[in-house]
């Protein structure tokens, strides 16, 4: 298993270091794992004047999977847009053709009290959000800022082709077949032609999956329903910008954004695995970040890229064991539990493993 390790910025190096501990523990158990590290984001700009250095991209292209921390930081906000850390993340997704982003929102029973919603609303929550990752308004052309009628105007283009929608719909239906066989397609077809096409294509692909119950929901209603009655959802499939927003909303149902992993896959299940949270520069270097989302991303890597379900379950069960022991980082700490550091959490998971 050749894994490119891209720690990135902010808390990225801290949380990735804990996931690397897990991979090293698996390696000691006999798994053949090779890891090589490279800079991305602000770290890439500092090292090579580019948020996605050519050497980093080549490493990622040659690897079987990529483990990513987070990118971004205040000191890079004044850079020209092409040089900002986030552009490195968008570019590596596009260069590796990682079109399907899988974001599970799973509530561990021990964390029901950490959610801002009532326990009876979120207990038992288990949603998979499938987000299209390489199209939509983030990549559509034309885009820019120009002067019209004496004032500046900013514009972006929401754009999807039939093939882009079809391929991510197939991924979502395939995941639904392995879960509760219910798929909700989220868009805004009442006002957006782009969403009209999205809905048509999802319905068309659905004819190949007659066992899956398909429903449709406008994105504004979906945002409301995630708070009102989140357990109605099994699998959600949606476009890039809607998925970005809804998956972050869903993360807070689980108690902390620090608990949620993600997988970004190409057509051959090569993937980039990362926590869904950002670089949190305000707490960087303080050893208080939650590494569990990054560790759980390694579990997703074992499941989706390497087809090692038993290893994925072993990692997930280690996380469950640590939570059952009452160990908590600051973001999920409540009365009656023990607050520990980022590195201590990594050590605890390795011990449980």
N, C-alpha and C positions, 0 to 999 in steps of 0.2 A: 504494500500500500504506500504509494508515494503521495505525501501530503504537503502542499505549500502552506506555510504558516505566515499569515499577514496580520501582525498585531495592530497596526494602525496607530491611532492617536488617543489622547486622554486616558481613560481607564482601559483602553484596548490591551496594552501590554500586560496589565495586571490580571485581567480576566482570562486572556489567552494562556498565560502561564499556568493557570490552574487546569485548563483543558489539556494542556500539554502533559501535565502530571498524570492525568488519566490515560492518555495515549502511551506514555512511558510505562505505566503500570501494566497495560495490556501487552506492551512489547516484552516486558519481563516475563509475562505468562506464555510467551511463545509466538505471539503474532508478529509477522514481519512488517514493521512499519518504518518508513523512512520519512524524516521531516526536514524541511529546509525553510529558513525564515527570510523574508524580504520586506522592504518598506512599502507602504501605500498611504494615500491621503496626504495629510500634512507632513508625515514622516517621509513620504516619497518626495515631496517638494523640497524639504530640507536636505535630503540626501542627493537628489539628482535634478532639482528644479522642475519636477513633473509629478503630479499626484498619482500617476500610474507610470513609473519608470519602465522602460523597455525590458530591463532584466526581470522586473517583477512580473510583467505580463508573460514573458517567455516561461518563467518558472511555473506560473499558474497554468499555462497551456500544456506544459509537459507533465504536470502532476495528474494524478487520478482524482484528487479532490482538493478543495481549498478551505482552510479554516481561517476565518476573518474575525478581527476584533470589532473595531469601530473607527470611524474617521470624523475629523472635524475639530475645530478649536477656535476660540475667539481671535487668536493672533493671526489667523489666516483670512479673516472676514474682509480685509481690505484688498486682498489680491484680486487681479482680474478674474472674472468668472471661470475661464478655462483652466486656471491654475488652482482653483479652490479644491480642498480635499474631497468634497462630495462628487466632483467631476471624475475623480479617479474611480470611485465606486460605481458610478453610472457607466463609465467606459468599460470596466472589467466585466460587468454584467453583459454589456452589448458584445464585447469582443469574444466572450466565451459562449455567447448565445444562450444565456441562462434565462429562458423565457417563462418558466413556471416557478413561482415562489410559494412555498408551502409554509403556512404559519399556524401551528396548532395553538389553541387556547384551552388549556387543560387546568382545572382547579384541583390541586392536591387537597385532600380532606383537612390536613393539618393547617392549611392556610385560609380556610373559609372565613375566619375572623379578621384576616388581613385585608380582605376585599372591602371596598367602600360601599358595596351593596349588601343587602341583608343576606345572611347565610342561606335562607330558604330559597332565595332567588338564584344563587350561584352554585350551591352545593350540587355536585355531580356534573358540572359543566365540562363538556368535551366537544369542542368545535374545531374543524379544520378550515382555514381560509386559504383558498387557492387564488393567488394574485398574479395576473399577467405582468411581466416584469420588463419587457424590452420594447414596448410600444406605448401608445397613448400620448398624452399631452407632454410627458417628460422628454419624448424623443421626436415628436411630430414637427414637420417643417411645412410652411415657414414659421419662424419665430424671431423675436428681436424687440428692440426699442428704437423707435424712429420719431421724427417730428412730422406731425400732421396738423395743418391749420394753426401753426404757431405754437403748438404744445407737444410735449413728448407723449407717446402712446406705446404701451407694452402689449405684445400679443404672442400667443402660443396656439398651436394647432392640435386639437384632439383628433387622432387618426388611428383607425384599425383596418386591416385588410381581412378578407374572409379567412385566409390561411392562418393568420395570427390568432384569430378567435378559435378556429377549429382545433388547433393543436393544444391550446391551453384547456379547452373544453374537454378534449379526450382525457387529459391528465385528471381533471376534476371528476369526470364520470368514473374513471378507473379507481380513484381513491374512494368515491362514494360506494362503489361495488364492494369494497373491502370493509366498509363501515356499516352505517345504517340504511344505505341505499336511498338517501334523500339528498337532493342537490338544489340549492337556492341560487339562482343567477341574479346578481345585483347590478343594476344600471340606472339610467335616467332616460328611458326610451320615450317618455311623454314630451320631452323637449329637445333631445339630442338625436340627430340623425345617426351619429356614430353609435349610439346605444341601440337604435333601431336595428342596425346591422348586427350588432352584438347579439341581441335577442334572437334574431332569425337564425344565426349560425349555431347558437347553443341548442335551439330547438331541433335544427337539422341533425346535429351530431347525436342528439338524444335518441334518435330512431335506432341507433346501433346499441343502445343500452336500455331495452324495454323494461328491465327490472328496476331501474332508478326512477323514483318519483321526482319530477322536475317542477319547481315553482319559480316565480319571478317576483322581484321586489325592487321598488325604486330606492335609490341609495339613501335619501333622507329618511324614509320609513325604516330602512334597515338599521340606520344609526339609532333611531328611537327604539326599535325592537330589541337591539342588543342590550339595552339598559332595562327595558320593560320586562322582557321574557327571553333571555338569551338561550335557554335550553331548548327552544323550539328549533334551533338550527343544528344540522349535522355537518354538511359540507357547504361552504359558500364559494362561488366562483365569481370573480369580478375583475375589472380593469385595473390598470396600474395606479392611478391617482386615488380611485375609490378604495382599492385594497390597502393602499398606504395608510389612509385615514382610519378605515374600519378596523384594521388589525391592531393599530395602536389603541383604539378605543377598547377592543376586546381584551387587550392585555391587562387593562386595569380591573377587569372582572375577576382576574385570577389573583389579585392581591398586589402584584408588582410587575412592572415591565421587565424587571430583572429576572423573571422566571421563564420567559418565553423564547424558545429557539426558533430557527428558521432554516429552510433548505431552498436553494435556488438551483433548478435543474435544467440541463439541456435535453435534447431528444434521446440521448443515450444514458441518462441518469448520472452523468458526471455532474458534480454539484459544488457549489460554494455554500459553506455553512457558517452561520453567524447569529448572534443574539439580535433581537429586533430593536433593542435600545441603541441609543447614540453613545457618543464618546464622553459625555458628562464631565467636561473639563473642570467644573467646580469641585469635584471630589477626586480628581486624578491625583495619584501619588499618595493618597491617604490610606490605602489598603482597607477600604470599607465597602467597595463595590461588591455586588452580588455576582459571582461567577457561574451560578447554576444554569442560566440560559445558555452560556457558552458551552458548558459541559454537556447539557442536553442536546446542543447542536451536534456534538460528536456522536451522540446516540443516533441522531437522524442520519448522520454520515454513514454510520455502520448499516443502518436499515436501507437507505435508498441507493447509495452509490456502491457499497460493497456487499449488499444482500446478506448481511450477517445479523439476522433478527435476534439471535440468542445473545449477541454482544450488546446490541441496542437495549434489550430488556435488562441485561445485567447492569448497564450504566444507569438506566432509569430506576431500577430497584435500589441501587446504591443511593441515589438522590432521595428516594422515598424513605429509606432507612435513616438517613441523616436528619430529615425533617421530623420523622417520628421520634428521634432522640431529643427533639426540642432545640436543635441548633439553628440559629438564624443570623443572617447578616442584617445590617441596620434597616434596610428597606422593608423587611418582612418581620421585624422584631415586634412582639407584643408581650404584655405582662405574662410572666410565668414561663418564658422561654429564655434561652441563653444567647446573648449577642456575641458573635464571633467575627473575626476579620475575614477579608477576602481570601487570604492565603490559608487561614485556618479552615475555612469551608472547603477549599480544594483538598487539603490534607484529610479532612473528615470523609470526603467522598472516596478518596483513594483507599482509606482504611476500610470503609464499608464495602468497597469493590472486592 
